[in-house]
Amino acid sequence: MTTFKYGLTLEAQGGNKLRRFKAWAKQHVPDLEYRLPPQTPIETTTMTIRLRSLEDIQRVQGALSGSLP
């Protein structure tokens, strides 16, 4: 069983946060294992993803900084 002990809270505005994150992750960190919340209200401005390790957090943060305009 895979445990997702670590949380990373990301700024995420607008609708379809989960779908947008999945598409981004597939493109930028395709082998990353993560767990998303079941849903996120459109009004929220953050989203917490669950990751397996501190290294996974660093990978996501590195990929985010490299993919922002």
Wavefront OBJ file of the C-alpha trace (Angstrom):
o trace
v 0.000 0.000 0.000
v 1.310 3.421 -0.946
v 1.091 6.099 1.706
v 0.908 9.775 0.913
v 2.290 11.311 4.116
v 3.260 14.714 2.763
v 1.028 17.595 1.737
v 1.789 20.450 -0.617
v -0.636 23.360 -0.802
v -0.658 25.123 -4.146
v -2.297 28.329 -5.262
v -5.060 27.390 -7.666
v -7.755 29.776 -8.811
v -10.816 29.216 -10.938
v -12.678 26.101 -11.879
v -11.530 22.629 -12.849
v -8.536 22.712 -10.492
v -8.263 18.933 -10.305
v -8.455 18.422 -14.060
v -5.951 21.218 -14.693
v -3.502 19.791 -12.136
v -3.767 16.301 -13.623
v -3.032 17.652 -17.103
v -0.096 19.710 -15.818
v 1.336 16.773 -13.847
v 1.012 14.436 -16.830
v 3.056 16.857 -18.928
v 5.674 18.012 -16.391
v 6.080 15.122 -13.898
v 4.507 12.117 -15.640
v 5.803 9.455 -13.221
v 4.734 11.311 -10.059
v 2.380 9.476 -7.722
v -0.017 11.799 -5.918
v -3.439 11.947 -4.381
v -5.863 14.821 -4.954
v -8.820 15.860 -2.833
v -12.168 14.460 -4.021
v -13.294 17.949 -5.022
v -12.387 21.616 -4.639
v -14.962 24.399 -4.539
v -14.572 27.009 -7.259
v -14.361 29.729 -4.580
v -11.196 28.321 -2.987
v -7.844 29.740 -4.003
v -5.674 26.824 -2.866
v -5.525 23.084 -3.316
v -3.557 20.553 -1.263
v -2.092 17.540 -2.994
v -0.736 14.547 -1.104
v 2.688 13.172 -2.029
v 4.782 10.195 -0.965
v 8.059 11.931 -0.069
v 9.859 15.207 0.501
v 11.674 14.562 -2.785
v 8.309 14.493 -4.576
v 7.489 17.898 -3.078
v 10.778 19.249 -4.396
v 10.103 17.750 -7.840
v 6.694 19.419 -8.039
v 8.044 22.761 -6.846
v 10.927 22.567 -9.343
v 8.607 21.644 -12.198
v 6.227 24.473 -11.248
v 8.991 27.073 -11.235
v 10.213 25.789 -14.596
v 6.778 25.826 -16.210
v 5.544 29.271 -15.151
v 5.789 32.093 -17.678
l 1 2 3 4 5 6 7 8 9 10 11 12 13 14 15 16 17 18 19 20 21 22 23 24 25 26 27 28 29 30 31 32 33 34 35 36 37 38 39 40 41 42 43 44 45 46 47 48 49 50 51 52 53 54 55 56 57 58 59 60 61 62 63 64 65 66 67 68 69
